[in-house]
Amino acid sequence: MNLKGMTVRELLQLPILKDASLISGDEGLDRVVRYIDIMEVPDIKGWLREGELILTTGYSMRNDPGLVLELMEELRRADAAALAIKPERFMGGIPAEMVELSNRYRIPVIQIPPGIPYIDITHTVMEQILNTQAALLRRSEEVNKTLTGLVLHNKGIQVVADSVAELVQAPIWVIHKNGRVIVSSPADAGDPPAGRTKSWDVSVDKQFAGRLIIGKEQLDELELVCIEHARLVFSLELMRRKIAYDTEQRLQGSFFEELLMGLPLSRQDAENKGRQLGLQPDWCWEVCIVEGEPLLFEEHASLPAALGELTESESAARKVKSHLLRQGDRLVLLLASPAAAEPSAKQKQPVTGRTAGWADVLAPLLDGHSHIRTGFGGKAPLWEVYRSYVMAKKAMTIGARLDKERRTFRYDEIEMFDLLLESSAHVGFDAFTEKKIGKLSKYDRDNGTDLVPTFHAYLAAGGSLIEAANKLYIHRNSVKYRLDRIKDIADIDMEDTSKRLMYYLCTSFYLLKNLE
């Protein structure tokens, strides 16, 4: 039996219609008949359905030829299957206008002998339609049982995709909501083409998870049924993956929280627990801390979701597993990188073209949010990831004191100042700073001025008035005026470049120690 349904061509081959005649619309003989109804009223607008066969005597149109045209237009709009008419009693024949529109719209017009009762036609046609639907239902159950069995027996998403592709006789793709291809059949199908496809949403927990794309535009009834079962099965498969992923993330989160607390954990223990969670001991780790307003880090906020997707896709490209932790009003990203390839003995130069650093990857996204601050720690092995975590916190704290306008800080940029602060208690750097810029800092305290920050900005800008003015958001003439005051108050020679590093360290140390 043809599971696509009975066509008009097959309809005319039924014994009950052996004496019926096809008048026009022969190009529409392959239309599928899904319903049958009788029409003897003039107004049928809104009552017709796609694939419907209409039986009529033309009684309602006998005195108004315009209704013939209206009937054909309504059949076209509804994409009906055909019109079967008994014209002898009330119409005296089939109007030429009906024949013309029938050919134009490819809607068959069939003349039925007057002696055939409607009930005989409707009974026979409905029997065929119901038989087709019953066969379609049986086939649907078979498809559902097959696809569901693949999931229940954990055959894998690729086997499911191959089975669906075979059922619809076309390549298929399941695309993640971020655009990544989850699976395709054939497995080497690449990205889906731009056109000549149809697609359906795939949801998990009532949330959009991706799209199922079929590599052809026209599908029959059975193929559409297969698609609906495939959507359900892919949803189940993606849900299974999500549960496994969430479980892994929860276990990894507990492990990373233990590491970030700085509790004593041997290298061997850390590596063993890491291996159990799929974390290779030779991966290199760096911590990124993102702080900001609480609203930015709520469960359904866009920033954590975007960071999670970007981190996941970049980690997949690096063939590693990274992790995102929520800690109150901040996010902690534990970012992995594969072990750096060591140059061979034959290589005279270092390996080039290495993967970009995590800070460079995340910067475009982070820089788009003005209400957050970000700190990147240095690289460390898994068992010493706490060290990178401390570095990231210091990067934000020290960096923000030196430059209140910046939003992203890296530890390697402020490492010298961190060492300066740690060593100051042992080398008497406070007294040295007081000796060099004490007059200047005292003037600021007594008069509420910002001469020390101005001097620091000028030195950080390499002696550029314009760059210092831009950093301080004041006019360059104001910077020049303040520098003149600095010369007068502290007797500092701005032209002596050999002393700029000393003054830069002193102003930096003062800002780190005294400004909140």
MARDORO-871395 format. One record per residue (C-alpha): x, y, z; residue in three letters; residue number from 1. Coordinates in pm, 1 decimal, decimal comma, always signed. Each point is the difference from the previous one (the first is absolute). Layout:
% residues N
          X          Y          Z   gutor   figu
          X          Y          Z     ala    NUM
...
***
This chain:
% residues 516
          X          Y          Z   gutor   figu
       +0,0       +0,0       +0,0     met      1
     +118,8     +351,4      -82,4     asn      2
      +50,9     +166,6     +337,8     leu      3
       +8,0     +339,7     -161,8     lys      4
     -376,5      -25,8      -41,9     gly      5
     -240,8      -60,4     -287,3     met      6
      +52,7     +233,1     -296,9     thr      7
     -271,0     +130,5     -232,9     val      8
     +143,1     -227,6     -268,2     arg      9
      -54,0     -302,8     +226,8     glu     10
     -343,3     +132,4      +95,5     leu     11
     -115,0      -18,6     -363,4     leu     12
     +104,3     -365,1      -11,4     gln     13
     -245,8      -99,3     +273,3     leu     14
     -286,3     -220,3     -126,9     pro     15
     -260,4     +243,5     +128,0     ile     16
     +140,8     +270,6     -231,6     leu     17
      +71,8     -214,7     -304,3     lys     18
     -253,0     +203,2     -202,6     asp     19
     +119,5     +340,5     +127,4     ala     20
     +179,0     +231,6     -244,3     ser     21
     +296,3     +229,7      +55,7     leu     22
     -106,0     +331,3     -157,6     ile     23
     +301,8     +219,6      +76,6     ser     24
     +293,3      +57,0     +234,9     gly     25
     +188,6     -314,5     -103,0     asp     26
     +327,2     +152,7     +130,4     glu     27
     -140,4      -31,6     +351,7     gly     28
      -72,0     -372,9       -8,9     leu     29
     +276,9      -66,7     +254,1     asp     30
     -168,0     +210,9     +267,5     arg     31
      -64,3     -206,8     +314,5     val     32
     -358,6      -47,2     +120,1     val     33
      -16,7      +30,5     +379,0     arg     34
     -366,1      +92,8      +54,0     tyr     35
     -333,4      -13,6     -185,2     ile     36
     -300,8     +227,9      +44,0     asp     37
     -323,4     +108,7     -173,8     ile     38
      -60,0     +365,4      -89,8     met     39
     -344,2     +132,7      -95,1     glu     40
      +15,1     +350,0     +153,0     val     41
     +123,4     +318,4     -168,2     pro     42
     +235,9     +113,4     +275,1     asp     43
     +279,0     -248,8      +73,6     ile     44
     +269,0     +248,0      +96,9     lys     45
     +193,4     -126,8     +301,9     gly     46
     -147,4     -350,5      -14,6     trp     47
     +239,9     -163,3     -243,6     leu     48
     +313,1     -191,0     +104,0     arg     49
     +321,4     -100,6     -170,6     glu     50
      -36,6     -325,9     -192,8     gly     51
     -381,3       +6,9       +4,4     glu     52
     -215,1     -155,9     -273,8     leu     53
     -323,5     +197,0      -49,3     ile     54
     -317,5     -160,9     -136,4     leu     55
     -272,1     +227,8     -140,3     thr     56
     -294,6      +19,3     -243,0     thr     57
      +56,7     +370,8      -57,3     gly     58
     -342,4      +82,9     +144,9     tyr     59
     +127,3     +307,6     +186,8     ser     60
     +164,6     +135,5     -316,0     met     61
     -283,7      -58,3     -246,0     arg     62
     -112,8     +363,9      -17,8     asn     63
     +330,6     +177,6      +67,1     asp     64
     +294,8      -79,0     -232,3     pro     65
     +221,6     +216,6     +218,5     gly     66
      -20,4     -260,3     +272,5     leu     67
     +180,5     -244,1     -230,6     val     68
     +302,9     +225,7       -6,4     leu     69
      -22,5      +54,3     +375,7     glu     70
      -13,3     -375,9      +62,3     leu     71
     +315,6      -63,2     -205,4     met     72
     +182,5     +282,1     +178,3     glu     73
      -90,7     -147,5     +339,4     glu     74
     +117,7     -343,8     -111,2     leu     75
     +332,9     +150,9     -103,5     arg     76
      +43,2     +188,9     +329,0     arg     77
      -70,6     -313,1     +203,2     ala     78
     +221,7     -215,6     -225,2     asp     79
     -289,7     -244,2      -39,0     ala     80
      +45,0     -334,0     -176,9     ala     81
     -275,9       +8,7     -264,9     ala     82
     -360,6      +93,2      -87,3     leu     83
     -244,9     -276,5      -93,4     ala     84
     -322,1     +131,8     -152,8     ile     85
     -338,5     -125,5     -132,5     lys     86
      -87,5     +284,5     -239,3     pro     87
     -294,4     -145,3     -196,8     glu     88
     -292,0      +82,7     +228,3     arg     89
      +72,8     +359,6     +104,6     phe     90
     +281,4     +133,5     -220,9     met     91
      -58,3     -166,4     -336,1     gly     92
     +372,0      -51,5      -38,5     gly     93
     +334,6     +109,7     +140,9     ile     94
      +68,1     +373,1      -61,6     pro     95
     +299,3      +94,5     -214,9     ala     96
     +123,0     +235,4     +273,8     glu     97
      +22,9     -293,6     +241,2     met     98
     +202,3     -201,7     -253,5     val     99
     +236,5     +291,1      -61,1     glu    100
      +66,3      +62,3     +370,0     leu    101
      +30,9     -373,7      +64,4     ser    102
     +282,4      -25,2     -252,5     asn    103
     +162,2     +319,4     +121,8     arg    104
       -1,9     -103,6     +366,7     tyr    105
      +69,2     -370,7      -71,8     arg    106
     -312,8     -102,8     +193,0     ile    107
     -171,8     -299,2     -164,6     pro    108
     -371,2      +33,2      -86,0     val    109
     -176,1     -337,8      -23,6     ile    110
     -343,5      -56,2     -146,6     gln    111
     -195,1     -266,2     +188,9     ile    112
     -284,7     -194,5     -162,5     pro    113
     -335,2     +111,4     +147,2     pro    114
      -96,7     -353,3     +102,7     gly    115
     +276,6      -46,6     +260,8     ile    116
     -119,1      +85,8     +355,3     pro    117
     +223,2     +224,1     +208,1     tyr    118
       -2,3     -251,8     +284,1     ile    119
     +163,8     -264,9     -219,6     asp    120
     +279,4     +239,7      -95,4     ile    121
      +61,5     +135,4     +350,1     thr    122
       -6,7     -347,5     +155,6     his    123
     +253,6     -138,6     -249,2     thr    124
     +233,2     +299,2      +15,6     val    125
      -10,9      +20,0     +381,4     met    126
      +80,9     -371,0      +17,9     glu    127
     +311,8      +59,2     -208,6     gln    128
     +100,2     +303,5     +206,7     ile    129
      -47,1     -186,9     +329,2     leu    130
     +196,6     -297,6     -128,5     asn    131
     +283,4     +231,3      -94,3     thr    132
       -8,8     +173,4     +339,0     gln    133
       -5,2     -335,1     +180,0     ala    134
     +303,0     -116,3     -197,0     ala    135
     +169,3     +333,5      +69,4     leu    136
      -72,5      -39,6     +370,7     leu    137
     +145,9     -351,0       +2,8     arg    138
     +310,6     +122,6     -180,0     arg    139
      +22,1     +293,2     +242,0     ser    140
       +0,7     -240,0     +294,0     glu    141
     +276,0     -202,7     -164,6     glu    142
     +212,7     +310,6      -53,9     val    143
      -57,1     +116,5     +356,6     asn    144
      +91,9     -343,1     +139,3     lys    145
     +316,4      -14,4     -211,2     thr    146
     +126,5     +348,6      +85,0     leu    147
      -93,3      -17,7     +367,7     thr    148
     +174,0     -337,6      +25,9     gly    149
     +321,9     +152,7     -129,2     leu    150
       -8,8     +256,9     +279,5     val    151
      -99,4     -246,6     +271,4     leu    152
     +282,3     -234,4     -101,9     his    153
     +243,9     +293,7       -5,6     asn    154
     +104,2      -56,1     -360,6     lys    155
     +120,1     +356,2      -29,7     gly    156
     -125,3     +309,0     -174,6     ile    157
     +185,2      -80,4     -324,1     gln    158
     -189,1     -330,4      -40,3     val    159
     -328,5     +185,1      +63,5     val    160
      +91,6     +261,3     -262,1     ala    161
      +89,7     -269,1     -254,6     asp    162
     -333,8     -173,6      +58,5     ser    163
     -197,3     +323,1      -45,1     val    164
     +193,2      +85,6     -316,9     ala    165
      -82,0     -343,7     -140,3     glu    166
     -370,2      +40,1      +83,0     leu    167
      -32,9     +338,2     -172,9     val    168
     +246,8      -86,2     -278,7     gln    169
     +192,1     +325,6      +48,2     ala    170
     +297,4     +134,5     +194,6     pro    171
      -78,7     +143,8     +343,2     ile    172
     +167,9     +228,9     +251,8     trp    173
      -66,5      +72,2     +366,9     val    174
     +128,0     +349,3      +76,2     ile    175
      +66,4     +131,1     +350,9     his    176
     -165,2     +329,9      +90,2     lys    177
     +340,9     +168,7      -27,1     asn    178
      +33,5     -117,2     -361,5     gly    179
     +233,8     -294,3      +60,0     arg    180
      -74,0     -326,2     -182,8     val    181
      -79,8     -263,6     +264,5     ile    182
      -40,5     -287,1     -244,0     val    183
      -60,0      -51,4     -370,2     ser    184
      -72,5     -288,7     -232,2     ser    185
     +208,1      -72,9     -193,5     pro    186
     +249,6      +66,6     +278,4     ala    187
     +221,3     +198,7     -240,2     asp    188
     -286,5     +212,8     -135,5     ala    189
     +158,5     +321,4     +128,3     gly    190
     -219,4     +305,1      +57,4     asp    191
     -356,8       +0,4     -135,4     pro    192
      -53,6     +183,5     -331,8     pro    193
     -153,5     +345,9       +0,1     ala    194
     -309,6     -103,4     -197,7     gly    195
     -205,9     -300,2     -112,5     arg    196
      -56,4     -118,6     +357,7     thr    197
     -274,3      -10,3     +262,8     lys    198
      +56,7      +37,9     +372,8     ser    199
     -178,1      -60,3     +331,9     trp    200
      +77,5     +112,2     +354,7     asp    201
     +127,8     -250,9     +256,2     val    202
      -75,6      +80,7     +365,3     ser    203
     +127,5     -126,7     +334,2     val    204
     -190,5      +83,6     +319,9     asp    205
     -222,1     +233,5     -207,7     lys    206
     +310,3     +198,1      -94,8     gln    207
     +125,4      +39,6     -356,8     phe    208
     +304,4     -226,9      -34,7     ala    209
      +62,2      -12,0     -372,9     gly    210
     -141,6      -77,2     -343,2     arg    211
      -54,0     -313,3     -206,2     leu    212
      +73,8      +72,7     -366,4     ile    213
     -101,2     -229,0     -288,9     ile    214
     +176,0      +28,5     -331,8     gly    215
     -310,5      +20,0     -219,5     lys    216
     -297,5     +232,3      -33,1     glu    217
     -292,8     -237,1      -68,8     gln    218
      -96,5     -278,5     +241,4     leu    219
     -290,9     -242,4      -18,7     asp    220
     -232,9     -103,0     +283,4     glu    221
     +217,4     -283,8     +125,2     leu    222
     +315,4     +212,3       -9,5     glu    223
     -173,7     +271,6     +202,6     leu    224
     -100,6     -262,0     +255,1     val    225
     +363,0     -117,1      +12,2     cys    226
     +110,5     +356,8      +60,7     ile    227
     -231,2      +38,4     +299,3     glu    228
     +131,1     -323,0     +152,7     his    229
     +357,1     +108,6      -79,6     ala    230
      -50,5     +332,9     +179,4     arg    231
     -118,3     -185,4     +310,3     leu    232
     +288,3     -248,1      -13,5     val    233
     +261,1     +273,0      -52,4     phe    234
     -155,0     +190,1     +291,9     ser    235
      +40,0     -310,9     +216,0     leu    236
     +358,6      -45,7     -117,5     glu    237
      +85,4     +365,6      +65,6     leu    238
     -168,6      -19,1     +340,3     met    239
     +207,9     -307,9      +84,8     arg    240
     +310,3     +191,1     -102,5     arg    241
     -109,0     +302,6     +202,1     lys    242
      -54,3     -209,6     +311,7     ile    243
     +343,6     -159,0      -42,6     ala    244
     +156,0     +341,7      -63,9     tyr    245
     -173,3     +159,2     +300,9     asp    246
     +111,3     -288,1     +221,8     thr    247
     +357,1      +32,3     -122,4     glu    248
      -11,4     +377,5      +49,3     gln    249
     -129,9      -43,2     +354,9     arg    250
     +275,9     -245,5      +87,1     leu    251
     +262,0     +216,4     -167,3     gln    252
     -139,7     +303,7     +182,8     gly    253
      +39,3     -169,8     +338,2     ser    254
     +353,6     -103,6      -90,5     phe    255
      +97,2     +347,9     -118,7     phe    256
     -154,2     +164,9     +305,5     glu    257
     +217,7     -226,3     +212,4     glu    258
     +306,0     +106,8     -198,8     leu    259
      -88,8     +371,5      +18,0     leu    260
      -36,0      -14,5     +377,6     met    261
     +372,6      -68,1      +19,4     gly    262
      -44,8     -314,4     +207,1     leu    263
     +303,2     -228,0      +14,2     pro    264
      -30,4     -244,1     -288,8     leu    265
     +294,5     -195,0     -132,2     ser    266
      +88,7       +4,8     -366,1     arg    267
      -80,0     -369,1      -28,8     gln    268
     -345,3      +38,5     +157,0     asp    269
      -82,3     +297,9     -222,8     ala    270
     +108,2     -182,5     -314,0     glu    271
     -192,1     -315,6      +93,7     asn    272
     -323,3     +190,1      +69,1     lys    273
      +52,5     +201,5     -316,6     gly    274
      +36,6     -313,4     -213,2     arg    275
     -325,7     -138,3     +141,2     gln    276
     -172,3     +318,7     -122,0     leu    277
     +165,5       -1,7     -341,7     gly    278
     +264,9     +262,5      +87,2     leu    279
     +342,2      -92,4     -132,0     gln    280
     +296,0      +67,8     +234,0     pro    281
     +212,6     +159,1     -275,9     asp    282
     -254,7     +275,0      -70,7     trp    283
      +94,3     +352,9      +99,6     cys    284
     -252,9     +210,3     +194,2     trp    285
      -66,9     +369,6      +48,2     glu    286
     -276,3     +157,7     +206,2     val    287
     -218,0     +289,7     -111,1     cys    288
     -216,6     +186,1     +252,7     ile    289
     -289,3     +217,4     -118,8     val    290
     -164,8     +236,5     +250,2     glu    291
     -289,2     +239,3      -48,1     gly    292
     -355,4      +86,9      +89,8     glu    293
     -205,1     -292,9     +138,1     pro    294
     -258,8      +23,3     -281,2     leu    295
     +267,6      -90,1     -253,5     leu    296
      +56,6     -340,6     +160,7     phe    297
     -356,8     -119,8      +56,1     glu    298
      -91,5     -347,1     -126,3     glu    299
     -148,5     +107,9     -333,3     his    300
     +218,0     +307,5      -58,1     ala    301
     +165,6      +30,0     -340,0     ser    302
     +360,5      +49,4     +116,9     leu    303
      +49,3     -337,4     +177,8     pro    304
     -172,7     -179,9     -287,9     ala    305
     +215,1     +172,2     -261,1     ala    306
     +318,2      -63,6     +199,8     leu    307
      -98,6     -364,2      +46,2     gly    308
      -63,6      -52,4     -372,3     glu    309
     +320,2     +176,1     -105,3     leu    310
     +205,4     -190,8     +257,5     thr    311
     -156,8     -330,1     -104,1     glu    312
      +59,5      +51,9     -372,7     ser    313
     +357,8     +121,6      +50,1     glu    314
      +75,5     -290,3     +235,2     ser    315
     -137,4     -243,5     -258,4     ala    316
     +231,4     +154,3     -259,5     ala    317
     +293,6      -44,2     +239,8     arg    318
     -119,1     -354,4      +87,7     lys    319
      -12,1      +80,4     +371,4     val    320
     -268,6      +50,3     +266,0     lys    321
      -37,6     +335,5     +173,6     ser    322
     -240,9      +89,2     +277,6     his    323
     -211,7     +295,5     +115,3     leu    324
      -79,7      +49,0     +370,0     leu    325
     -247,0     +243,5     +152,9     arg    326
     +114,7     +161,4     +323,3     gln    327
     -262,7     +248,2     +110,5     gly    328
      +38,3     +319,8     -200,7     asp    329
     +281,3     -130,1     -213,8     arg    330
      +96,6     -270,9     -242,3     leu    331
     +315,3     -207,7      +20,3     val    332
     +116,6     -156,5     -324,7     leu    333
     +255,4     -280,4      +19,3     leu    334
     +146,1       -0,8     -348,9     leu    335
     +203,0     -291,8     -130,1     ala    336
     +251,8      -15,0     -281,7     ser    337
     +179,4     -304,9     -141,6     pro    338
     +362,2      -56,6      +94,0     ala    339
     +229,4     +218,0     -212,8     ala    340
     +174,8     -198,0     -271,2     ala    341
     +372,7      -17,3      +58,2     glu    342
     +215,3      +76,4     -306,9     pro    343
     +185,8     -299,8     -131,2     ser    344
     +376,9      -18,8      -16,9     ala    345
      -12,0      +83,4     -370,6     lys    346
     -197,6     +318,7      +55,1     gln    347
     +225,1     +305,4      +19,6     lys    348
     -286,4     +243,3      +70,0     gln    349
     -285,3      -16,1     +250,3     pro    350
     -332,8     -137,1     -119,3     val    351
     -210,7     +278,4     -152,6     thr    352
     -371,2      +36,3      -58,1     gly    353
      -96,8     -110,6     +349,3     arg    354
     -354,4      +34,0     +127,6     thr    355
      -97,3     +348,0     +119,2     ala    356
       -6,0      +53,2     +377,1     gly    357
     -326,6      -24,4     +188,3     trp    358
       +6,2     +371,9      +82,5     ala    359
      +13,6      +81,7     -372,3     asp    360
     -287,2     -241,1      -72,0     val    361
     -231,4     +136,8     +270,6     leu    362
      +95,1     +368,5      -29,8     ala    363
     -246,3      +92,8     -280,7     pro    364
     -292,2     -135,3     +203,6     leu    365
     +113,2     +141,4     +334,1     leu    366
      +85,0     +343,3     -141,2     asp    367
     -359,6      +33,0     -117,2     gly    368
     -123,8      +23,9     +362,0     his    369
      +86,3     +324,6     +177,0     ser    370
     -123,9     -104,1     +344,8     his    371
     +243,1     -283,9      +64,5     ile    372
     +364,9      -37,3      +95,2     arg    373
     +210,8     -296,5     -103,0     thr    374
     +327,4     -141,1     +126,9     gly    375
     +209,9     -270,4     -167,1     phe    376
     +246,4     -199,8     +206,8     gly    377
     +319,1     -158,7     -124,2     gly    378
      +28,9     -357,1     -124,9     lys    379
      +33,4     -284,1     +246,9     ala    380
      -35,3     -380,7       +8,9     pro    381
     -321,1     -149,3     +134,3     leu    382
     +129,1      -64,6     +351,6     trp    383
     +114,9     +365,6      +26,6     glu    384
     -307,1     +164,4     -154,6     val    385
      -53,4     +184,8     +329,3     tyr    386
     +311,7     +200,4      -82,6     arg    387
     -158,1     +123,2     -325,9     ser    388
     -317,3      +80,8     +192,3     tyr    389
     +192,6     +224,2     +239,4     val    390
     +177,6     +162,9     -295,1     met    391
     -334,7      +79,0     -165,5     ala    392
     -126,7     +168,6     +317,2     lys    393
     +319,5     +200,8      +30,5     lys    394
      -20,4     +100,4     -366,6     ala    395
     -341,1     +157,5      +60,9     met    396
      +88,9     +160,9     +332,2     thr    397
     +336,3     +146,4      -99,0     ile    398
     -100,5      +80,1     -358,7     gly    399
     -311,4     +191,4     +107,1     ala    400
     +202,7     +216,8     +237,7     arg    401
     +250,3      +88,6     -270,0     leu    402
     -260,7      +62,4     -273,0     asp    403
     -359,6      +49,5     +107,3     lys    404
     -123,3      +23,9     -359,1     glu    405
     +120,6     -339,6     -116,8     arg    406
     -224,7     -304,8      +34,4     arg    407
     +226,4     -293,0      -83,4     thr    408
     +328,7      -73,8     +174,6     phe    409
     +258,5     -273,8      -43,8     arg    410
     +234,3     -106,9     +274,9     tyr    411
     +307,6      +15,6     -221,8     asp    412
      -71,2     +373,3      -43,6     glu    413
       -0,2      +72,8     +374,1     ile    414
     +240,0     -269,0     +121,7     glu    415
     +276,0     +253,4      +60,6     met    416
     -227,0     +207,5     +224,0     phe    417
     -107,5     -310,5     +190,8     asp    418
     +363,7      -81,7      +69,0     leu    419
      +56,8     +362,8      +94,2     leu    420
     -276,8      -14,2     +260,2     leu    421
     +119,1     -332,3     +141,9     glu    422
     +360,4     +112,8      +30,4     ser    423
      -70,0     +351,0     +130,7     ser    424
      -20,0     -116,7     +360,5     ala    425
     +353,1     -136,7      -19,7     his    426
     +178,0     +266,1     -203,9     val    427
     -145,8     +320,8     +145,7     gly    428
     -169,2     +113,2     -318,1     phe    429
     -246,0     +215,2     +196,1     asp    430
     +281,5     +223,6     +121,2     ala    431
     +147,8      +13,4     -349,2     phe    432
     -336,6     +104,1     -147,8     thr    433
      -47,9     +265,3     +267,3     glu    434
     +345,2     +135,8      -76,1     lys    435
      -64,7      +31,8     -373,3     lys    436
     -363,3     +116,1      -20,4     ile    437
      -87,1      +77,5     +363,1     gly    438
      -42,0     +373,7      -65,1     lys    439
     -233,0      -75,8     -288,3     leu    440
     -217,3     -246,7     +193,2     ser    441
      -20,1     +238,0     +296,8     lys    442
     -116,9     +280,3     -228,7     tyr    443
     -274,7     -228,1     -136,0     asp    444
     -116,0      -92,3     +349,5     arg    445
       -1,1     +360,7     +121,1     asp    446
     -168,0     +151,8     -305,5     asn    447
     -214,6     -282,0     -138,8     gly    448
     +185,5       -3,7     -333,0     thr    449
      +99,0     -287,8     -229,1     asp    450
     +359,1      +81,9      -83,5     leu    451
     +137,7     -349,2      +79,9     val    452
     -259,2     -177,7     -221,7     pro    453
      +70,6     +255,2     -274,1     thr    454
     +374,3      -55,1      +24,9     phe    455
      -54,2     -377,7      -12,5     his    456
     -226,7      +25,1     -306,3     ala    457
     +256,6     +219,0     -176,4     tyr    458
     +281,3     -246,9      +71,4     leu    459
     -218,4     -299,9      -98,0     ala    460
      -72,2     +176,1     -330,2     ala    461
     +371,7      +23,0      -74,5     gly    462
       +4,7     +375,7      +42,9     gly    463
     -290,0      +65,9     -240,6     ser    464
     -221,5     +290,4     +103,6     leu    465
     -281,9     -102,6     -235,4     ile    466
       -7,9     -361,6     +115,5     glu    467
      +13,5     +103,0     +365,8     ala    468
     -281,1     +250,2      -56,3     ala    469
     -213,9     -267,1     -165,1     asn    470
      +60,2     -239,3     +288,6     lys    471
      -90,5     +267,7     +258,7     leu    472
     -291,7     +140,1     -205,6     tyr    473
     +134,0     +355,3      +20,3     ile    474
     +143,0     +245,5     -251,8     his    475
     +369,2      -28,8      -81,2     arg    476
      +51,9     +358,0     +117,9     asn    477
     -129,7     -107,7     +340,2     ser    478
     +257,0     -280,8       +2,2     val    479
     +274,3     +248,2      -93,8     lys    480
     -108,7     +234,5     +280,9     tyr    481
       +7,1     -283,2     +253,3     arg    482
     +346,6     -110,5     -115,6     leu    483
     +126,8     +354,0      +48,6     asp    484
     -136,3       -2,4     +354,0     arg    485
     +170,0     -337,3      +60,8     ile    486
     +333,7     +147,5     -108,7     lys    487
      -42,7     +293,7     +233,9     asp    488
     -120,1     -196,1     +304,1     ile    489
     +227,1     -305,2      -13,3     ala    490
     +290,0     +143,7     -202,0     asp    491
      -26,7     -282,5     -253,7     ile    492
     +184,4      +19,6     -330,5     asp    493
     -243,9     -132,7     -263,1     met    494
     +268,6       -1,8     -267,5     glu    495
     +224,7     -245,5     +181,1     asp    496
     -112,7     -327,3     -165,1     thr    497
     +239,7     -207,0     +211,4     ser    498
     -214,2      +69,8     +307,2     lys    499
     -340,5      -70,1     -158,8     arg    500
       +3,2     -370,1      +95,7     leu    501
      +76,4      +92,5     +361,3     met    502
     -285,0     +251,9      +14,1     tyr    503
     -232,4     -243,7     -177,6     tyr    504
      +67,0     -268,3     +262,7     leu    505
      -37,4     +250,3     +283,5     cys    506
     -332,0     +140,1     -125,5     thr    507
     -125,4     -352,6      -69,8     ser    508
      +96,8     -114,2     +349,1     phe    509
     -167,3     +303,9     +155,2     tyr    510
     -325,0      -59,8     -192,0     leu    511
       -2,5     -369,1      +93,5     leu    512
      +57,5      +72,4     +366,9     lys    513
     -221,1     +304,7      +48,3     asn    514
     -288,6      +11,1     -248,9     leu    515
     -312,1     -212,9      +39,2     glu    516
***
